[in-house]
Every structure is written in C-alpha cells, then in structure tokens.
Amino acid sequence: MGTITVAICARNAQDIIRDCLQSVRNQTVAPDEIIVAVDELSDPTADVAKEYGARVIASNATGLYEARNAVLKACATDYLAFTDADCLLVPEWVERAKHVLDTHPEAGAGTGRHPAIGRKTFASWLHYMWFLVETRETGETDGVIGGNSYFRTSALRRVGGWLKLPRHSAAEDVYISKALHGAGYKIWFEEGCAAQHHYETGFRSLCRKSIMMGKDIVVMMRAAGWTNDELYLYTLTIPVLAAVFLAGLLVMCLMPPVGLAIALAPLLATFAFLLKKFRSLRMTIPRWFARWIVIWPYSWGILKGLLSPVPKG
C-alpha cells in the first residue's frame, strides 16, 4: 500500500480554501501529507493552510505548470494527488485514489467525476456541459482533470514533471496526460473518486476562462513540439468550424439556400461527432448546444495561442 500526498496549488485563496481543506481532513483514509503551494509565503492562504496541518511551500511560480513542479519536487510519498482550492472532495476520495494506484500498477495517473456545486446559472451550466468528465465510466480513460488528479510519483518524475511553461495555467492536465501516455502509462477513471467543483457563474468570466484555455492549450502544444499531433490538428479545426458557420450566414444574404447549407454543415458535423462519441441523444444535445456557445471565445483563444510567443526555455 503506497503513501499519498494531497496537494493544492493556490493563490489568494484564503476565502475559499477552508472548505476544501476540511474535506481533505474528513477523508475515510487520511493522506500521509497535505501540501499547499503558494507563490509567496506572504500569501494569506498560507496561514489558513497551516491551521489545517498542511505543509506550506513557496512555489515562486508565475503559473500552474511551475506550481505543480514545485509540489512534485517537495513530494516525499509514493503517490501525489491534486485538487483545487474551490473543490470539495467526497469522503472516500483518498481511499479510492489509493486503491486505483495500489491495484493498477500499469496506471501512472487517475481521475474522477467533477460534479457541480454552488450557485447554478446559465454560465455554470455551460461550463459544466463543456467538460466531458461526467460522461465517463470507471475504466481506462484518456486524461486527467487538473482539480481531480492523482499520480504515481515515480511516473511523474520519469516524464520530467510538467512542461516548463511560465505565466501559463491552463491545459497542464492535458500536457501531463499526454506525457504519461507517451511513456507507456495508462490513466484510470474512477467514478466514485469525485471532487465537487464550483463552475463559473458569470458569462463574462466564462468567456475569459474559455479564451485563456484556448490560448494556453495551443501555446503548450507548440512549446512541447506537438504541432503534428492529432490533438493539435483537432484543436485548430475548432475556429475553422466557427468560421465556416459565419461564412454560411454571410452567404445567406446573397444566396439563401447555399448559405444555409454552408452554415448547417459544421453544426451537423459536430452533432454527428458527439453522437458517435456518446451514443445517446440525451447526452449529446446539451453538450452540442453548450459547445456552440463556448466555441466563440474558445476559438478566439486558439487564434491568440497561434500568435503568442512561446516562453523561452
């Protein structure tokens, strides 16, 4: 049975981290250590973390990639798990995470569900539908979710941890998932290993988050040298689909039947893609609808990522 550290990378989270830390303390199987990484020890989050017995470290980070690596360097246990300051772990989260890594030696990492908690708005529903984690079933999966992830520490160190990508904080879970897969490790999804999550409740804040995520995933793949990767090409098709839809609307002004056909093409293609993936209209329809709302800020972020400089090093 391996030992496990639960870590939280936080910045000015003193007003929200208490409930998260209490959920860690309420685990059926206590973690061997709790680490809270803050950019600087002067962050008020550090004082709150110490109240709950956490070891506080200064990551000196400008983004989440650096913060994750600082925690990995400080970790002294067999397994390393991450959650976010605004998440609440179900009581058996640590127990289930340990069980996955104890019983699946081929697994380098694992993840679980991310059910929504907090105020429900149209924006939070869109955010929730955008993520596909609630559609998964227990078994092998393709990647972890950053706020609900647990790793074999030796696997993380074998792949060199997270990409050295200063000033960026999104798609770090995509990076580490692909790095682990590339090294031959599998990733496991455990339905009962749930981290309840607060989703964005404001539409403007959701748009800002979507832009950041679109930008960072492109910059990350460019920095990693993955520009010939299937995921990179898939990502670049997203703004293309949005542009085709807009072009169809413009053509409709002159040639309505032709323009309608052009506009419908990306809508139908994406619907067919999701239906094939989920094999259920109940799961497909709301997620297709949500994606066609979020596609606009996300596409803008992707374009920004193509034009942004890749950080040195």
C-alpha positions in Angstrom: 0.0 0.0 0.0 1.5 3.3 -1.1 1.7 6.5 0.8 0.0 9.6 -0.6 0.2 13.4 -0.6 -2.8 15.6 -1.3 -1.7 19.0 -2.8 -3.4 22.2 -3.6 -1.8 25.0 -5.7 -3.4 28.2 -4.6 -3.1 32.0 -4.9 -5.0 34.4 -2.7 -7.4 31.6 -1.9 -7.8 32.3 1.8 -11.5 33.0 1.5 -12.4 29.7 -0.2 -9.8 27.1 0.8 -11.1 26.3 4.2 -13.9 24.0 3.0 -11.5 22.2 0.6 -9.0 21.6 3.4 -11.8 20.4 5.7 -12.9 17.9 3.1 -9.3 16.6 3.0 -9.3 16.3 6.7 -12.6 14.4 6.6 -11.3 11.6 4.4 -12.0 8.0 5.4 -8.3 7.3 4.8 -6.2 10.2 5.8 -3.4 11.4 3.4 0.1 11.0 4.7 0.7 14.7 4.0 -1.1 17.8 2.8 0.9 20.3 0.8 -0.4 23.8 -0.1 1.8 25.6 -2.6 1.5 29.4 -2.7 3.5 31.7 -5.0 5.0 33.5 -1.9 4.8 32.7 1.8 3.3 36.2 2.4 0.1 35.0 0.7 -2.7 34.9 3.4 -3.6 31.5 2.1 -0.6 30.1 3.9 -1.9 31.0 7.4 -5.2 29.3 6.7 -3.5 26.2 5.3 -1.3 25.9 8.5 -4.5 25.8 10.6 -5.4 22.6 8.9 -2.0 21.0 9.4 -0.8 21.5 5.8 2.8 21.9 4.9 3.1 25.2 3.1 5.7 25.7 0.4 6.6 28.7 -1.7 6.5 27.7 -5.4 7.8 31.0 -6.7 5.5 30.3 -9.6 4.1 32.5 -12.3 1.7 29.9 -13.4 0.3 26.4 -12.6 2.9 24.4 -14.6 5.6 25.8 -12.3 3.5 25.3 -9.2 2.8 21.7 -10.0 6.5 21.1 -10.5 7.4 22.7 -7.1 5.0 20.3 -5.4 6.5 17.4 -7.2 9.9 18.4 -6.1 8.7 18.6 -2.4 6.7 15.4 -2.5 8.1 12.5 -0.4 5.3 9.9 -0.9 4.6 7.2 -3.4 1.5 8.9 -4.8 0.8 12.6 -5.4 -2.8 13.9 -5.7 -4.0 17.3 -6.7 -7.3 19.2 -6.1 -8.2 22.9 -6.4 -8.9 25.3 -3.6 -12.6 25.6 -4.6 -13.2 21.9 -4.7 -14.8 19.6 -2.1 -13.6 16.0 -2.1 -16.0 13.3 -1.3 -15.0 11.5 2.0 -13.7 8.4 0.2 -11.7 10.3 -2.4 -8.2 9.5 -1.0 -9.2 5.9 -0.3 -10.4 5.3 -3.8 -7.4 7.1 -5.4 -5.0 4.9 -3.4 -6.9 1.8 -4.4 -6.6 2.7 -8.1 -2.9 3.1 -7.9 -2.4 0.2 -5.5 -4.3 -2.2 -7.7 -3.4 -1.0 -11.2 0.4 -1.0 -11.5 0.2 0.0 -15.1 -1.6 3.2 -14.2 0.5 6.3 -13.9 -2.4 8.5 -13.0 -6.1 8.6 -12.3 -9.1 11.0 -12.2 -12.8 11.0 -11.4 -16.0 12.9 -11.6 -16.3 16.7 -11.2 -20.0 17.3 -10.1 -21.1 20.8 -9.8 -21.8 22.6 -6.5 -22.6 26.2 -5.6 -24.8 28.7 -7.4 -26.5 27.4 -10.6 -26.6 29.8 -13.5 -26.7 29.5 -17.3 -23.0 30.2 -17.4 -22.2 27.5 -14.8 -24.4 25.0 -16.8 -22.5 25.9 -20.0 -19.2 25.4 -18.1 -20.3 22.0 -16.7 -21.6 20.8 -20.1 -18.3 21.9 -21.8 -16.4 19.4 -19.6 -17.0 15.8 -20.5 -15.9 14.3 -17.2 -19.4 13.4 -16.2 -19.9 11.3 -19.3 -17.1 8.8 -18.3 -17.4 5.4 -16.7 -15.0 3.6 -14.4 -12.1 2.2 -16.5 -9.2 3.3 -18.6 -9.5 6.9 -19.9 -7.6 9.4 -22.0 -6.6 12.1 -19.5 -6.8 13.5 -16.0 -8.7 16.6 -14.8 -6.4 19.1 -13.1 -8.6 19.6 -10.0 -9.2 15.9 -9.6 -6.0 14.0 -10.4 -3.8 11.5 -8.6 -0.4 10.2 -9.8 2.3 7.7 -9.2 5.1 10.0 -8.1 7.7 7.8 -9.9 5.8 8.2 -13.2 5.7 11.9 -12.9 9.5 12.1 -12.3 10.2 9.7 -15.1 8.5 12.0 -17.6 10.2 15.1 -16.0 7.0 16.5 -14.5 5.1 19.3 -16.1 6.3 21.4 -19.1 8.4 24.4 -18.1 5.9 27.0 -19.2 6.0 30.1 -17.1 3.0 32.5 -17.0 0.5 29.8 -18.2 -2.0 28.0 -16.1 -4.4 26.1 -18.4 -4.1 22.7 -20.2 -1.4 21.5 -17.7 -3.6 18.4 -17.2 -3.6 17.8 -21.0 0.2 18.0 -21.1 0.8 15.6 -18.2 -1.7 13.1 -19.6 -0.1 13.1 -23.0 3.4 12.8 -21.4 2.4 9.9 -19.3 0.7 8.1 -22.2 3.8 8.7 -24.3 5.9 7.0 -21.7 3.6 3.9 -21.8 1.5 4.6 -18.7 -2.3 4.2 -18.6 -4.8 6.6 -16.9 -7.7 5.3 -14.9 -11.1 6.8 -14.4 -12.8 6.0 -11.1 -16.5 7.3 -10.9 -16.6 7.3 -7.1 -13.4 9.5 -6.9 -15.4 12.7 -7.1 -14.2 16.3 -6.5 -17.2 18.6 -6.3 -16.4 21.8 -8.3 -17.6 25.4 -8.4 -18.1 26.3 -12.1 -18.0 29.8 -13.5 -21.3 31.6 -12.7 -20.9 34.7 -14.8 -21.0 34.6 -18.6 -18.1 37.1 -19.0 -15.9 35.2 -16.6 -16.7 32.0 -18.5 -15.7 33.7 -21.8 -12.4 34.9 -20.2 -11.7 31.4 -19.0 -12.5 30.0 -22.4 -10.1 32.4 -24.1 -7.3 31.5 -21.6 -7.9 27.8 -22.1 -7.9 28.1 -25.9 -4.7 30.2 -25.9 -2.8 28.0 -23.4 -3.5 24.6 -25.0 -2.1 25.9 -28.3 0.9 27.5 -26.6 1.5 24.4 -24.6 1.5 22.1 -27.7 3.7 24.5 -29.6 6.2 24.6 -26.7 6.1 20.8 -26.4 6.7 20.3 -30.1 3.4 18.6 -30.7 2.3 20.6 -33.7 1.9 17.4 -35.8 -0.1 15.8 -33.1 -3.7 14.7 -33.7 -4.9 16.8 -30.8 -3.2 19.9 -32.2 -4.9 19.4 -35.6 -8.2 18.8 -33.8 -7.9 22.0 -31.8 -7.2 24.0 -35.0 -10.4 22.7 -36.6 -12.5 24.4 -33.9 -12.0 28.0 -35.2 -12.3 26.7 -38.7 -15.7 25.3 -38.0 -16.8 28.5 -36.4 -15.6 30.5 -39.4 -17.5 28.2 -41.8 -20.7 28.8 -39.9 -20.2 32.5 -40.0 -19.4 32.3 -43.7 -22.6 30.5 -44.3 -24.6 33.2 -42.5 -22.9 35.8 -44.8 -23.6 33.8 -48.0 -27.3 33.5 -46.9 -27.7 37.3 -47.6 -27.0 36.7 -51.3 -27.8 33.0 -51.9 -30.0 31.7 -49.0 -30.1 28.0 -50.0 -26.3 27.9 -50.5 -25.6 29.9 -47.3 -28.0 27.7 -45.3 -26.2 24.6 -46.5 -22.8 26.0 -45.6 -24.0 27.1 -42.1 -25.6 23.8 -41.4 -22.6 21.8 -42.4 -20.4 22.4 -39.2 -23.5 22.2 -37.0 -24.4 18.8 -38.3 -20.9 17.5 -38.5 -20.2 18.4 -34.8 -23.6 16.9 -33.8 -22.7 13.6 -35.6 -19.3 13.6 -34.0 -20.7 13.9 -30.5 -23.5 11.5 -31.1 -21.0 8.9 -32.2 -18.9 9.6 -29.1 -21.7 9.4 -26.6 -24.3 7.2 -28.4 -27.1 9.0 -26.6 -29.2 11.9 -27.7 -29.7 12.9 -24.0 -26.0 13.3 -23.5 -25.3 14.7 -27.0 -27.9 17.5 -27.4 -27.0 19.7 -24.3 -23.3 19.3 -24.8 -23.5 20.1 -28.5 -25.5 23.2 -27.7 -23.1 24.3 -25.0 -20.1 23.8 -27.3 -21.6 26.0 -29.9 -21.9 28.9 -27.4 -18.5 28.4 -25.9 -16.9 27.9 -29.3 -16.6 31.7 -30.0 -14.4 32.8 -27.1 -12.5 29.4 -27.2 -11.8 29.9 -30.9 -10.5 33.4 -30.2 -8.2 32.0 -27.6 -6.9 29.4 -30.0 -6.1 32.2 -32.5 -4.3 34.1 -29.8 -2.3 31.0 -28.9 -1.1 30.7 -32.5 0.1 34.3 -32.5 1.5 34.3 -28.9 5.3 33.9 -28.4 6.4 30.6 -26.8 8.1 31.3 -23.5 11.9 30.8 -23.6 13.2 27.6 -22.0 
